[in-house]
Each structure stands twice: as structure tokens, then as C-alpha cells.
Amino acid sequence: MTYQEDLPAIAFAGPQLLAFGALREVAASVKQKLDQDPTLSILVFHRDTSQPIELDLRGSLADVVARLQPAEFASGRKVGRPKLGVAAREVTLLPRHWDWLARQPGGASVTLRKLVEAARRETEGANALNEGREALYRFMAAVAGNEPNYDEVSRALFAGQKVRFLSLIACWPHDVQAHLHHLSHQAFLNEE
């Protein structure tokens, strides 16, 4: 897979933070560290979503960085119509739904777009919170699965208990705690 060179990334060697910043810088740090000690196990993540990033570390440092995709080419947008990014796909509805859509001002496409936008706005907060918790959990499972109270920390996370979550991770390695604090801003409601 090809990644954007400016993607926000973070790398851990066990519980120790190795590098963070743009992926090109993190990849360079990882390559240098592995050249020094090939026995290290290093995990690289998208800094905000905790999606794992698999780097191709073959060859020289220049080769590793050269394989990353420049930011200006990352959009992958094709020339020509449609300029708004409209995608035509099939929608299956009952006849009564099509009849109702046909009677709406602007037709079926406009009405469907309005309905989808309204639904997106309605669920935006809950979706962002769920995505934040999933990102935090993904990182925590990969890097801190053997830490004390891991199960209790997981329960506090999904119960939305930020204070309890933060108190339970207080004995975890400092670098892991720091990144969990960063991710916790997306994973908990601000009220607590």
C-alpha cells in the first residue's frame, strides 16, 4: 500500500515512543533504528486513527522515503466530470419510495442527498465519539495489551468514564500514557 508522505504518524518500539510527525520523518527514523538494531519490533500508526501503517523498509533510507506518495498526488482524483465528486451507484427502493421521491421538489437525487445530509448531521457526534474510542482501543490493544488493569481500562473506555480511564493508566509507561491522553480527546465526552 502507498501512503502519503505527510500523513500524521507515530512509531513505537514496545512501550517507547520512537518518532512522531509526518510519515516521511517517522519512516526515516524507523529505518535508521532498525538498521542499528534489526531485532527491534516497531509498530507505526496513523497518529489520530491508530490505523496500522506497514512500511516497506527494503533498501536504503532514500528508497524507503521515495516509496511514499507525495502529498500533491495523493488525492487520486480523475480529470473530467463529475467535478463535485458525485458517484453514481444503485439504490434499491420499494415502488412507494420511488413514487414519493418523484413528487419531491428537485427529484430523487436532490431529496436523497438532503436526507443523507440530515442523517449525517444527526449522528455526527455519536459517530465521532465511536471512531475516537475505536482509535484509542486499536492503539491500546496493539501497544499496551499486557499492561496492568488492561481489561478495566477497556471497560472504562467503552463506558465513557474518562476520569477512571486516566487514573487506571497512570501506572503505564509514560510514552504510552501520553499518546493515550492525546487520543482520549476524541474518545470521551467533554462533560466528564
DANORRA-V650786 format. One record per run of one state. SS is the DSSP state (H for helix, E for strand, - for the rest). FROM is the first residue (numbers start at 1). TO is the last residue. Records with the same first field share a line. If there is no record, write none. Layout:
SS->FROM-TO + FROM-TO
This chain:
-->1-3 + 5-7 + 14-15 + 37-41 + 47-51 + 53-60 + 67-68 + 70-70 + 74-94 + 103-106 + 144-149 + 160-161 + 172-173 + 188-192
E->4-4 + 8-13 + 16-22 + 42-46 + 52-52 + 69-69
H->23-36 + 61-66 + 71-73 + 95-102 + 107-143 + 150-159 + 162-171 + 174-187
